[in-house]
Amino acid sequence: MKPFVLLIMLPVLASALWQKPVPTGIRQADAAESQTQNNLPPPISIRPRVDAAKLQQEADELAKLAQTIPPAITDIRHGLVPKDIVENLKRIEKLSKNLRSEMNP
């Protein structure tokens, strides 16, 4: 068992002995860099102003378009396909993505 352990430990010990030492200047530079990073204040996140009137207008349009979907689905069940259903769904998707991005930048 001891020869097996020696065979495993020998390469580990040999690699530790053959490693090049890190120059003092690099250690000092690393220490200075970490010290500088510790002294910096956290970055200030500047959020662009949200246009409340525009958001309200988009939310109202989204609600109006969303109300058109259930009757359109009823028409589809009866075999009638409203011509603007696809455009309305695309507009709903665009408005919801825009509102979500404005609320959560």
ChimeraX commands (.cxc) that place a marker at each C-alpha (Angstrom):
marker #1 position 0.00,0.00,0.00 radius 0.5
marker #1 position 2.85,2.43,0.80 radius 0.5
marker #1 position 4.44,2.16,-2.66 radius 0.5
marker #1 position 1.07,2.97,-4.23 radius 0.5
marker #1 position 0.68,6.11,-2.09 radius 0.5
marker #1 position 4.25,7.14,-2.94 radius 0.5
marker #1 position 3.57,6.74,-6.65 radius 0.5
marker #1 position 0.54,8.98,-6.39 radius 0.5
marker #1 position 2.16,11.62,-4.19 radius 0.5
marker #1 position 5.47,11.79,-6.07 radius 0.5
marker #1 position 4.16,13.72,-9.13 radius 0.5
marker #1 position 2.22,16.11,-6.90 radius 0.5
marker #1 position 5.29,16.89,-4.79 radius 0.5
marker #1 position 7.53,17.16,-7.83 radius 0.5
marker #1 position 5.24,19.65,-9.56 radius 0.5
marker #1 position 5.08,21.75,-6.39 radius 0.5
marker #1 position 8.88,21.92,-6.24 radius 0.5
marker #1 position 9.34,22.81,-9.92 radius 0.5
marker #1 position 6.90,25.71,-9.99 radius 0.5
marker #1 position 8.39,29.10,-10.71 radius 0.5
marker #1 position 8.12,31.58,-7.85 radius 0.5
marker #1 position 5.87,34.58,-8.42 radius 0.5
marker #1 position 7.92,37.78,-8.65 radius 0.5
marker #1 position 7.46,40.28,-5.82 radius 0.5
marker #1 position 6.29,43.03,-8.17 radius 0.5
marker #1 position 3.37,40.98,-9.37 radius 0.5
marker #1 position 2.27,40.24,-5.82 radius 0.5
marker #1 position 2.46,43.94,-4.97 radius 0.5
marker #1 position 0.49,44.85,-8.09 radius 0.5
marker #1 position -2.20,42.30,-7.24 radius 0.5
marker #1 position -2.42,43.64,-3.68 radius 0.5
marker #1 position -2.66,47.25,-4.93 radius 0.5
marker #1 position -5.35,46.31,-7.45 radius 0.5
marker #1 position -7.47,44.54,-4.85 radius 0.5
marker #1 position -7.05,47.47,-2.46 radius 0.5
marker #1 position -8.13,49.92,-5.17 radius 0.5
marker #1 position -11.18,47.81,-6.00 radius 0.5
marker #1 position -12.16,47.75,-2.33 radius 0.5
marker #1 position -12.00,51.55,-2.09 radius 0.5
marker #1 position -14.18,52.24,-5.13 radius 0.5
marker #1 position -17.81,53.11,-4.44 radius 0.5
marker #1 position -20.40,50.90,-6.15 radius 0.5
marker #1 position -21.40,52.11,-9.61 radius 0.5
marker #1 position -24.43,54.34,-9.71 radius 0.5
marker #1 position -27.12,52.99,-11.97 radius 0.5
marker #1 position -28.81,55.81,-13.80 radius 0.5
marker #1 position -32.28,54.88,-14.91 radius 0.5
marker #1 position -33.73,56.85,-17.76 radius 0.5
marker #1 position -36.87,58.74,-16.95 radius 0.5
marker #1 position -40.05,56.83,-17.64 radius 0.5
marker #1 position -42.70,58.72,-19.56 radius 0.5
marker #1 position -45.74,58.01,-17.41 radius 0.5
marker #1 position -48.22,59.39,-19.95 radius 0.5
marker #1 position -46.83,57.17,-22.71 radius 0.5
marker #1 position -46.91,54.13,-20.42 radius 0.5
marker #1 position -50.52,54.85,-19.49 radius 0.5
marker #1 position -51.47,55.22,-23.15 radius 0.5
marker #1 position -49.78,51.93,-24.03 radius 0.5
marker #1 position -51.41,50.17,-21.07 radius 0.5
marker #1 position -54.83,51.44,-22.14 radius 0.5
marker #1 position -54.25,50.29,-25.72 radius 0.5
marker #1 position -53.09,46.91,-24.46 radius 0.5
marker #1 position -56.23,46.52,-22.34 radius 0.5
marker #1 position -58.44,47.53,-25.28 radius 0.5
marker #1 position -56.76,45.05,-27.61 radius 0.5
marker #1 position -56.88,42.29,-25.02 radius 0.5
marker #1 position -60.65,42.71,-24.75 radius 0.5
marker #1 position -61.02,41.96,-28.46 radius 0.5
marker #1 position -59.46,38.49,-28.19 radius 0.5
marker #1 position -62.24,36.48,-26.44 radius 0.5
marker #1 position -64.93,37.50,-28.98 radius 0.5
marker #1 position -62.49,36.71,-31.80 radius 0.5
marker #1 position -61.91,33.23,-30.36 radius 0.5
marker #1 position -65.68,32.73,-30.20 radius 0.5
marker #1 position -65.91,33.70,-33.86 radius 0.5
marker #1 position -63.15,31.22,-34.69 radius 0.5
marker #1 position -65.13,28.46,-32.96 radius 0.5
marker #1 position -68.04,29.28,-35.27 radius 0.5
marker #1 position -65.80,29.05,-38.33 radius 0.5
marker #1 position -65.19,32.76,-38.84 radius 0.5
marker #1 position -61.62,34.05,-38.72 radius 0.5
marker #1 position -61.41,37.79,-37.97 radius 0.5
marker #1 position -58.96,39.43,-40.36 radius 0.5
marker #1 position -57.28,41.60,-37.71 radius 0.5
marker #1 position -56.75,38.93,-35.03 radius 0.5
marker #1 position -53.13,38.25,-36.02 radius 0.5
marker #1 position -52.27,41.96,-36.14 radius 0.5
marker #1 position -53.94,42.51,-32.77 radius 0.5
marker #1 position -52.00,39.65,-31.20 radius 0.5
marker #1 position -48.73,41.00,-32.60 radius 0.5
marker #1 position -49.53,44.48,-31.29 radius 0.5
marker #1 position -50.41,43.01,-27.87 radius 0.5
marker #1 position -47.06,41.22,-27.80 radius 0.5
marker #1 position -45.16,44.37,-28.80 radius 0.5
marker #1 position -46.94,46.52,-26.21 radius 0.5
marker #1 position -46.43,44.00,-23.42 radius 0.5
marker #1 position -42.72,43.64,-24.21 radius 0.5
marker #1 position -42.31,47.41,-24.26 radius 0.5
marker #1 position -44.16,47.86,-20.96 radius 0.5
marker #1 position -42.15,45.08,-19.33 radius 0.5
marker #1 position -38.84,46.59,-20.48 radius 0.5
marker #1 position -39.86,50.03,-19.18 radius 0.5
marker #1 position -40.86,48.60,-15.81 radius 0.5
marker #1 position -37.80,46.40,-15.40 radius 0.5
marker #1 position -34.78,47.89,-17.19 radius 0.5
marker link #1:1,2 radius 0.2
marker link #1:2,3 radius 0.2
marker link #1:3,4 radius 0.2
marker link #1:4,5 radius 0.2
marker link #1:5,6 radius 0.2
marker link #1:6,7 radius 0.2
marker link #1:7,8 radius 0.2
marker link #1:8,9 radius 0.2
marker link #1:9,10 radius 0.2
marker link #1:10,11 radius 0.2
marker link #1:11,12 radius 0.2
marker link #1:12,13 radius 0.2
marker link #1:13,14 radius 0.2
marker link #1:14,15 radius 0.2
marker link #1:15,16 radius 0.2
marker link #1:16,17 radius 0.2
marker link #1:17,18 radius 0.2
marker link #1:18,19 radius 0.2
marker link #1:19,20 radius 0.2
marker link #1:20,21 radius 0.2
marker link #1:21,22 radius 0.2
marker link #1:22,23 radius 0.2
marker link #1:23,24 radius 0.2
marker link #1:24,25 radius 0.2
marker link #1:25,26 radius 0.2
marker link #1:26,27 radius 0.2
marker link #1:27,28 radius 0.2
marker link #1:28,29 radius 0.2
marker link #1:29,30 radius 0.2
marker link #1:30,31 radius 0.2
marker link #1:31,32 radius 0.2
marker link #1:32,33 radius 0.2
marker link #1:33,34 radius 0.2
marker link #1:34,35 radius 0.2
marker link #1:35,36 radius 0.2
marker link #1:36,37 radius 0.2
marker link #1:37,38 radius 0.2
marker link #1:38,39 radius 0.2
marker link #1:39,40 radius 0.2
marker link #1:40,41 radius 0.2
marker link #1:41,42 radius 0.2
marker link #1:42,43 radius 0.2
marker link #1:43,44 radius 0.2
marker link #1:44,45 radius 0.2
marker link #1:45,46 radius 0.2
marker link #1:46,47 radius 0.2
marker link #1:47,48 radius 0.2
marker link #1:48,49 radius 0.2
marker link #1:49,50 radius 0.2
marker link #1:50,51 radius 0.2
marker link #1:51,52 radius 0.2
marker link #1:52,53 radius 0.2
marker link #1:53,54 radius 0.2
marker link #1:54,55 radius 0.2
marker link #1:55,56 radius 0.2
marker link #1:56,57 radius 0.2
marker link #1:57,58 radius 0.2
marker link #1:58,59 radius 0.2
marker link #1:59,60 radius 0.2
marker link #1:60,61 radius 0.2
marker link #1:61,62 radius 0.2
marker link #1:62,63 radius 0.2
marker link #1:63,64 radius 0.2
marker link #1:64,65 radius 0.2
marker link #1:65,66 radius 0.2
marker link #1:66,67 radius 0.2
marker link #1:67,68 radius 0.2
marker link #1:68,69 radius 0.2
marker link #1:69,70 radius 0.2
marker link #1:70,71 radius 0.2
marker link #1:71,72 radius 0.2
marker link #1:72,73 radius 0.2
marker link #1:73,74 radius 0.2
marker link #1:74,75 radius 0.2
marker link #1:75,76 radius 0.2
marker link #1:76,77 radius 0.2
marker link #1:77,78 radius 0.2
marker link #1:78,79 radius 0.2
marker link #1:79,80 radius 0.2
marker link #1:80,81 radius 0.2
marker link #1:81,82 radius 0.2
marker link #1:82,83 radius 0.2
marker link #1:83,84 radius 0.2
marker link #1:84,85 radius 0.2
marker link #1:85,86 radius 0.2
marker link #1:86,87 radius 0.2
marker link #1:87,88 radius 0.2
marker link #1:88,89 radius 0.2
marker link #1:89,90 radius 0.2
marker link #1:90,91 radius 0.2
marker link #1:91,92 radius 0.2
marker link #1:92,93 radius 0.2
marker link #1:93,94 radius 0.2
marker link #1:94,95 radius 0.2
marker link #1:95,96 radius 0.2
marker link #1:96,97 radius 0.2
marker link #1:97,98 radius 0.2
marker link #1:98,99 radius 0.2
marker link #1:99,100 radius 0.2
marker link #1:100,101 radius 0.2
marker link #1:101,102 radius 0.2
marker link #1:102,103 radius 0.2
marker link #1:103,104 radius 0.2
marker link #1:104,105 radius 0.2
view
